[in-house]
Amino acid sequence: PQLKSKATRTTTARNRRGFCYFVLCAVVAVLVAIQVLSNSQTLSTGSFDVSTFILKDKASGSLHGEVKHNFSYNKERWEKNRPQIVVLAGPHKAASTTLQDFFSKLTGLSISVENDTETPITKYPNSEWVWPYGIKSEIGGCCELQTMRSPAKFYATLAAVLSGTATSPDKIFPKWRLKTEEELRELRLRTVDYFRSLFGRPWRDGMKIVIGAENFDSLVLSLGQSRTAASNHGEETHVSPDSANMIDTFLEFLPFDENLNVSDSSDRLRPQPLQLEDIEIHINYRTPRIDHLISCWHQFGGETSLKRFVMQVGAERVDQQNPERNFNQMNSLALALQFVRKGIKTTIVDMKGVFEMDSKSFTQGSTTKGIKNNTMETVVGGLQGVVACDILRMGSEDNDGPGIFCDDQSKLHLPNYEVPVESSNVRNDKNQKMLTDKQLADINHVYEEYDCGVWQHLKKYQEQGLLRVLYPFEHLFETCKPGKSNADISFYNTMLKAAEIASRPSDNETIMDEDVVSKNFDETI
């Protein structure tokens, strides 16, 4: 009995030790799982200005190995070569009017090229950046301008000259359509001379220039035409045959003349004439892509349904009542490609990333009490803050104005700034969409697929230091194949695909706005 009792105790003790080991292993496994889950959450919920992230396949949820979309760029190089001229190039329906309105009011200067005088558009001190604004009698006299736009829309005039729309029945230059080819050449030369003189005045005084017009998206207008329908030609698939000449013409407007570096009235003489690297292009990228398309429909679709609007592509669907669309307003990535191919630095701002970051920490345009001297200040975030702080780098020099500065969250602080900071040109549906959720999702995918083809060619310009993407949203380009070849589909064929999807029977299903558009996001554009 004693031996049996001892053996029983030995077996019990052994079982207890085995149980303890089992429990210990289980605890370790749980701790490891928690740590892995924590790291995974850090990847997906971290700050929105991260430069890289690992993509998940939507269908399987698996990781694409170790391949990453890399949005990193040489920050030291971009900081060293700060821009002297910034062009806010749109495109349409991507907060272009909001940005034009803000910077024309903040930095606008009405300039006479004949009398060498200037008048601030708003009474706010800023001696570094200027939004030049012309005098109607001067530009009207030299260039036969019919309608003088507001300061915010003044550069639609310049963009119209670049795109050639001035020769069509355009309300900016309606007289141009009656001119001979020789007369048109003369008018274009005089217009170039006028803008070069307009830019030359603040440039001589050592100031930096910011201008903007969504009409710059006309550089990719021809990509939406049947003559550029060929696919699978690599990068050339996404290159507009007209863009190179249009950009060259635009560069002629700028103050490259060495004599403009000398001024009797300014002690801020430039160390060297304007160089190509002194110019920076800003382009907004709006997602979901279907949101951008719907916003274009709001502005350009008139009373037609979204279904009919998308289908207005291809000869069989076009007539006098339904003119052909080309949707160049949506082609942000191809627009960036036209500029970087010419060696011009370009910044793409992911609007979704900015909105998500900003909505968690800031109310745009809020007015708060300043700390210094008990002064009221306006703090501007959103896209206006990002452009002011990350591109123009306002507040980095003393001559920006007393008390102007950017904080570490790209918020612009403006003491005693009384001009309202608002979102502009927000529009709502005028008619029913007549498309189902499935159709809208499929159209969105078609445009994402096109963008993947363009992005794979833009990446090398990012490596060369000509391109950067600011505030990439964590799911940016997640449908693309990282490290693999994405199809080079022409933009025209992309539009045909979207039109085919829209033409499918929708079974009379009604689509509500809240089912499709991120309404809070749309209201900020």
C-alpha positions in Angstrom: 0.0 0.0 0.0 2.8 2.4 0.8 4.5 1.8 -2.5 1.2 2.2 -4.3 0.5 5.5 -2.5 4.0 6.8 -3.4 3.6 5.9 -7.0 0.2 7.6 -7.1 1.7 10.8 -5.6 4.5 10.7 -8.2 2.1 10.4 -11.0 -0.1 13.2 -9.7 2.9 15.5 -9.3 4.0 14.7 -12.9 0.5 15.5 -14.2 0.5 18.8 -12.3 3.8 19.8 -13.8 2.6 18.8 -17.3 -0.6 20.9 -16.7 1.5 23.9 -15.6 3.7 23.6 -18.6 0.6 23.5 -20.8 -0.8 26.6 -19.1 2.5 28.5 -19.4 2.7 27.7 -23.1 -0.9 28.8 -23.6 -0.2 32.1 -21.8 3.0 32.7 -23.9 1.0 32.0 -27.1 -1.7 34.5 -26.1 0.9 37.2 -25.4 2.6 36.6 -28.7 -0.8 36.8 -30.5 -1.6 40.1 -28.7 1.7 41.6 -29.7 1.2 40.5 -33.4 -2.3 42.0 -33.4 -1.0 45.2 -31.8 1.6 45.6 -34.5 -1.0 44.9 -37.2 -3.2 47.6 -35.8 -0.3 50.0 -35.7 0.2 49.4 -39.4 -3.5 50.1 -40.2 -4.3 52.9 -37.8 -1.2 54.9 -37.5 -0.8 58.6 -38.6 -1.8 59.3 -42.1 1.5 60.9 -43.2 3.4 57.5 -43.0 5.5 56.9 -46.1 5.0 53.2 -46.5 2.4 50.5 -45.6 1.9 46.8 -46.3 -1.1 46.2 -48.5 -3.8 43.6 -47.9 -5.6 41.8 -50.6 -9.3 42.7 -50.4 -10.5 39.3 -51.5 -8.3 37.0 -49.4 -7.1 39.4 -46.6 -3.6 38.0 -47.1 -0.5 40.2 -47.3 1.3 40.7 -50.6 4.5 39.3 -49.1 7.0 42.0 -48.1 6.2 44.2 -51.1 5.3 47.8 -50.1 3.9 50.9 -51.8 6.7 53.4 -51.0 5.7 57.0 -50.8 9.0 58.2 -49.2 10.9 61.0 -50.7 14.1 63.0 -50.1 12.7 65.6 -47.6 16.1 67.2 -47.3 16.3 67.8 -51.0 12.8 69.3 -51.2 13.5 71.4 -48.2 16.7 72.7 -49.6 15.2 73.6 -53.0 12.2 75.6 -51.9 9.9 76.8 -54.7 9.9 80.3 -56.0 6.8 79.8 -58.2 4.0 77.5 -57.2 1.1 76.5 -59.6 -2.1 75.2 -58.1 -3.1 73.0 -61.1 -6.4 71.6 -59.9 -7.9 69.6 -61.4 -11.6 70.5 -61.5 -13.8 69.4 -58.6 -10.8 68.7 -56.3 -10.9 71.7 -54.0 -9.4 73.9 -56.8 -11.8 76.9 -56.2 -11.4 76.6 -52.4 -7.6 76.9 -52.7 -7.8 79.7 -55.3 -10.2 81.7 -53.2 -8.0 81.4 -50.1 -4.6 82.2 -51.6 -5.9 85.0 -53.8 -7.4 86.7 -50.7 -4.4 86.1 -48.5 -1.7 87.1 -51.0 -3.5 88.9 -53.8 -1.9 92.0 -55.3 -3.5 94.0 -58.1 -0.6 95.1 -60.4 -0.4 97.7 -63.1 2.2 96.8 -65.8 1.9 100.3 -67.3 2.1 102.5 -64.2 4.3 100.2 -62.1 1.8 100.4 -59.2 0.3 97.8 -57.0 -2.7 97.5 -54.6 -3.3 94.7 -52.1 -6.6 92.9 -52.7 -7.1 92.4 -49.0 -5.3 94.4 -46.2 -3.2 91.7 -44.8 0.6 92.0 -44.6 2.5 89.5 -46.7 5.8 90.4 -48.4 6.9 87.0 -49.4 4.2 85.4 -51.6 2.0 87.2 -54.1 -1.0 86.2 -56.2 -0.6 88.7 -59.1 -3.9 90.2 -60.4 -4.1 92.3 -63.6 -5.9 95.5 -64.5 -8.9 95.0 -66.8 -8.1 97.9 -69.1 -4.5 96.8 -69.6 -5.1 93.1 -70.4 -8.3 94.0 -72.3 -6.4 96.5 -74.4 -3.5 94.3 -75.3 -5.2 90.9 -75.5 -8.9 91.7 -76.4 -10.1 90.2 -73.2 -13.9 90.3 -73.0 -14.6 89.3 -69.3 -12.3 90.1 -66.4 -12.5 87.2 -63.9 -12.3 87.6 -60.1 -8.8 87.3 -58.6 -9.5 83.7 -57.7 -10.4 82.8 -61.3 -8.0 85.3 -63.1 -5.7 82.5 -64.3 -8.4 80.8 -66.2 -7.4 83.4 -68.8 -3.9 82.1 -69.0 -5.0 78.4 -69.1 -7.4 79.2 -71.9 -4.5 80.5 -74.0 -2.6 77.3 -73.3 -5.4 74.9 -74.2 -6.5 76.8 -77.3 -10.1 77.1 -76.0 -9.7 80.9 -76.7 -10.2 80.1 -80.4 -13.6 78.5 -79.7 -16.8 80.4 -78.6 -15.3 81.1 -75.2 -16.6 83.9 -73.0 -13.1 84.9 -72.0 -11.9 85.7 -75.5 -15.0 85.6 -77.7 -13.4 88.0 -80.3 -10.6 85.5 -80.9 -12.8 83.2 -82.9 -13.2 85.8 -85.6 -9.4 86.2 -86.1 -7.2 84.9 -88.9 -4.4 82.5 -88.0 -1.9 85.3 -88.3 -3.9 87.6 -86.0 -4.2 84.8 -83.5 -0.5 84.3 -83.4 0.0 88.0 -82.7 -2.6 88.0 -80.0 -1.0 85.0 -78.3 2.4 86.7 -78.4 0.9 89.8 -76.8 -0.8 87.7 -74.1 2.5 86.0 -73.3 4.3 89.4 -73.1 1.5 90.7 -70.8 1.7 87.9 -68.3 5.5 87.9 -68.3 5.4 91.6 -67.4 2.8 90.9 -64.7 4.9 88.3 -63.1 8.1 90.3 -63.6 7.0 93.1 -61.3 6.8 91.1 -58.0 9.7 88.9 -59.2 12.0 92.0 -59.4 11.0 92.9 -55.9 12.2 89.5 -54.6 8.8 88.0 -54.0 7.6 84.5 -54.7 4.6 83.8 -57.0 1.6 81.6 -56.5 -1.1 81.2 -59.1 -3.8 78.6 -59.8 -6.4 77.5 -62.3 -8.2 74.1 -62.6 -8.1 74.6 -66.4 -4.5 73.3 -66.3 -6.2 69.9 -66.5 -6.7 70.7 -70.2 -3.1 69.4 -70.6 -4.6 65.9 -70.6 -7.7 66.7 -72.6 -6.7 64.7 -75.6 -6.3 61.5 -73.5 -10.1 61.4 -73.5 -10.3 61.4 -77.3 -10.5 58.5 -79.6 -7.2 59.5 -81.3 -5.4 58.4 -78.2 -7.3 55.2 -77.7 -4.3 52.9 -78.1 -3.4 50.9 -75.0 -0.4 48.8 -73.8 2.2 51.3 -75.0 3.9 51.7 -71.6 4.2 55.2 -70.3 3.4 56.7 -73.6 -0.2 55.4 -73.2 -0.7 58.2 -70.6 1.1 61.0 -72.4 -1.0 63.6 -74.1 0.4 64.5 -77.5 -0.4 68.2 -76.9 1.0 68.6 -73.3 4.7 69.1 -74.1 4.0 72.1 -76.3 1.5 73.5 -73.9 3.9 73.3 -71.0 6.6 75.0 -73.1 4.2 77.8 -73.8 3.4 78.2 -70.1 7.1 78.4 -69.3 7.3 81.4 -71.7 5.0 83.3 -69.4 7.4 83.1 -66.5 10.2 85.5 -65.6 13.3 83.7 -66.8 14.9 86.9 -68.0 18.1 87.6 -66.1 17.5 91.3 -66.1 14.5 90.7 -63.8 16.9 89.8 -61.0 17.9 93.5 -60.6 15.6 96.0 -58.9 16.1 99.5 -57.7 13.3 99.2 -55.1 14.2 96.0 -53.4 17.1 94.9 -51.2 16.2 91.2 -51.7 18.1 90.6 -54.9 18.0 87.0 -56.1 21.3 85.1 -56.2 20.5 83.6 -59.7 17.8 83.8 -62.4 14.7 81.6 -62.3 15.6 77.9 -62.8 13.3 75.0 -63.7 13.8 73.5 -60.3 12.4 76.7 -58.7 8.9 75.8 -60.0 6.6 73.4 -58.2 3.2 72.1 -59.5 0.5 71.2 -56.9 -2.1 68.6 -57.9 -4.9 67.2 -55.7 -5.9 63.5 -56.0 -9.5 62.7 -55.0 -10.8 59.3 -53.9 -13.0 57.3 -54.1 -12.8 57.9 -57.8 -16.6 57.6 -58.1 -16.9 60.6 -55.8 -14.8 62.7 -58.1 -16.9 61.5 -61.1 -20.2 62.4 -59.3 -18.8 65.8 -58.4 -18.0 66.4 -62.1 -21.5 65.4 -63.0 -22.8 68.0 -60.5 -21.0 70.8 -62.3 -21.0 69.7 -65.9 -24.0 67.3 -66.2 -26.8 69.8 -66.4 -30.1 68.1 -66.0 -29.0 64.7 -67.3 -28.8 61.7 -65.1 -25.4 60.3 -64.0 -26.1 57.2 -66.1 -26.5 59.4 -69.3 -23.5 61.6 -68.2 -21.2 58.6 -68.0 -22.5 57.1 -71.2 -21.7 60.2 -73.3 -18.6 58.5 -74.8 -18.1 56.9 -78.2 -19.7 57.9 -81.5 -22.7 55.6 -81.1 -23.9 57.5 -78.0 -23.1 61.1 -79.0 -25.3 63.6 -80.8 -25.9 67.4 -80.7 -28.1 67.0 -77.5 -25.5 64.8 -75.8 -22.0 66.0 -76.7 -19.0 63.7 -76.0 -17.3 63.9 -72.7 -13.6 63.3 -72.0 -13.5 63.5 -68.2 -10.0 65.1 -68.2 -11.0 66.7 -64.9 -10.6 63.3 -63.2 -7.2 62.5 -64.5 -4.9 63.8 -61.7 -2.2 61.2 -62.0 -1.8 61.6 -65.8 -1.7 65.4 -65.3 1.2 65.0 -62.8 3.0 62.7 -65.4 2.9 65.5 -68.0 4.8 67.8 -65.7 7.4 65.4 -64.3 8.3 64.2 -67.8 9.3 67.8 -68.5 11.5 67.9 -65.4 9.2 70.1 -63.3 8.8 69.2 -59.6 5.3 68.1 -58.8 3.5 67.4 -55.5 0.4 65.2 -55.4 -1.8 65.8 -52.3 -4.0 62.9 -51.3 -7.2 64.7 -50.3 -8.6 61.6 -48.5 -5.5 61.4 -46.3 -5.6 65.1 -45.5 -9.3 65.0 -44.7 -9.0 61.9 -42.4 -6.1 63.4 -40.5 -7.7 66.8 -40.2 -11.1 65.7 -39.2 -9.7 64.0 -36.1 -7.8 67.0 -34.8 -9.1 70.2 -36.1 -12.0 72.3 -37.2 -11.1 74.2 -40.4 -11.1 77.9 -40.2 -11.6 78.0 -36.4 -10.8 81.3 -34.7 -8.9 81.2 -31.4 -7.2 83.6 -29.0 -3.5 83.9 -29.8 -0.9 83.5 -27.0 1.2 86.5 -27.9 -0.2 89.9 -26.9 -3.7 88.5 -26.5 -4.2 88.7 -30.3 -7.0 87.1 -32.2 -5.8 84.6 -34.8 -7.3 82.4 -37.5 -5.9 78.9 -37.6 -6.3 77.3 -41.1 -6.0 73.6 -41.6 -7.3 71.3 -44.3 -5.9 71.5 -47.8 -5.3 75.3 -47.4 -3.1 74.6 -44.4 -1.2 71.8 -46.2 -0.5 73.9 -49.3 0.5 76.9 -47.2 2.8 75.0 -44.9 4.1 72.0 -46.8 4.4 73.5 -50.3 4.7 77.3 -49.9 6.3 76.9 -46.5 4.7 80.2 -45.3 6.0 81.5 -42.0 9.4 80.1 -42.5 10.9 83.6 -43.2 10.5 86.8 -41.3 9.1 88.7 -44.3 6.0 86.6 -44.4 4.3 89.0 -42.0 4.2 89.6 -38.3 3.2 86.5 -36.4 2.5 84.2 -39.3 3.6 80.7 -38.7 2.9 77.0 -39.4 2.7 74.5 -36.6 3.9 70.9 -36.7 0.5 69.7 -37.9 0.5 71.9 -41.0 -1.9 74.4 -39.6 -1.4 78.0 -40.7 -1.7 80.6 -37.9 -2.8 84.1 -39.1 -3.0 86.9 -36.5 -5.8 89.4 -37.0 -7.0 87.7 -40.2 -10.6 88.7 -40.7 -11.4 87.2 -44.1 -13.7 84.1 -43.8 -12.0 80.8 -44.7 -14.6 78.8 -46.6 -15.1 75.8 -48.9 -16.3 76.9 -52.3 -18.2 75.6 -55.3 -20.1 72.8 -53.5 -22.9 71.4 -55.6 -25.7 68.8 -55.1 -27.6 66.4 -57.4 -29.8 68.0 -60.0 -31.2 64.7 -61.2 -31.3 61.0 -60.3 -28.2 58.9 -60.8 -30.1 55.9 -62.3 -27.2 53.6 -61.5 -27.1 50.7 -58.9 -24.6 50.3 -56.2 -23.0 47.5 -58.2 -22.6 49.7 -61.2 -21.1 52.6 -59.2 -18.6 50.2 -57.6 -17.7 48.7 -60.9 -17.1 52.2 -62.5 -15.0 53.1 -59.5 -12.9 50.0 -60.0 -12.4 50.8 -63.7 -10.9 54.2 -62.8 -8.8 52.7 -60.0 -7.4 50.2 -62.6 -6.5 53.0 -64.9 -4.7 54.9 -62.1 -2.7 51.8 -61.2 -1.3 51.9 -64.7 -0.3 55.5 -64.4 1.1 55.2 -60.9 3.6 52.5 -61.9 5.2 55.0 -64.3 5.1 57.9 -61.8 7.1 55.9 -59.2 10.4 56.4 -61.0 10.0 60.1 -61.0 9.5 59.9 -57.2 12.8 58.1 -57.0 14.4 60.9 -59.2 13.2 63.6 -56.8 10.7 65.1 -59.2 7.6 63.8 -57.5 6.2 63.4 -54.0 2.9 62.3 -52.5 1.8 64.1 -49.4 -0.5 62.6 -46.8 -1.1 59.2 -48.5 -4.2 57.6 -47.1 -3.5 54.2 -45.7 -5.5 52.5 -48.5 -4.1 54.6 -51.3 -3.5 52.4 -54.4 -4.4 49.2 -52.5 -6.0 47.7 -55.6 -2.8 48.1 -57.5 -0.3 45.2 -57.8 2.8 46.3 -55.9 6.0 45.0 -57.5 4.1 43.7 -60.5 3.1 45.1 -63.9 -0.3 46.8 -64.0 -2.1 47.0 -67.3 -1.6 50.2 -69.3 -5.2 51.0 -70.3 -5.8 54.2 -72.3 -8.0 56.8 -70.6 -10.3 56.7 -73.6 -10.8 53.0 -73.3 -11.3 53.4 -69.6 -14.2 55.8 -70.3 -15.7 53.3 -72.7 -15.5 50.6 -70.0 -17.3 52.9 -67.6 -19.9 53.8 -70.3 -20.5 50.1 -70.9 -21.1 49.5 -67.2 -23.5 52.4 -67.0 -25.5 51.2 -70.0 -26.4 47.9 -68.3 -30.1 47.7 -67.1 -30.4 48.9 -63.5 -33.7 47.2 -62.8 -35.1 50.6 -61.7 -33.1 50.5 -58.5 -32.9 54.0 -56.9 -29.5 55.0 -55.5 -29.5 57.3 -52.5 -26.7 59.8 -52.1 -25.7 58.4 -48.7 -25.1 55.0 -50.3 -22.5 56.3 -52.7 -20.8 59.6 -51.8 -18.9 60.2 -48.6 -21.1 63.3 -47.9 -19.0 64.8 -45.1 -16.0 64.6 -47.4 -17.9 66.0 -50.4 -19.1 69.0 -48.5 -15.5 70.1 -47.9 -14.5 70.3 -51.6 
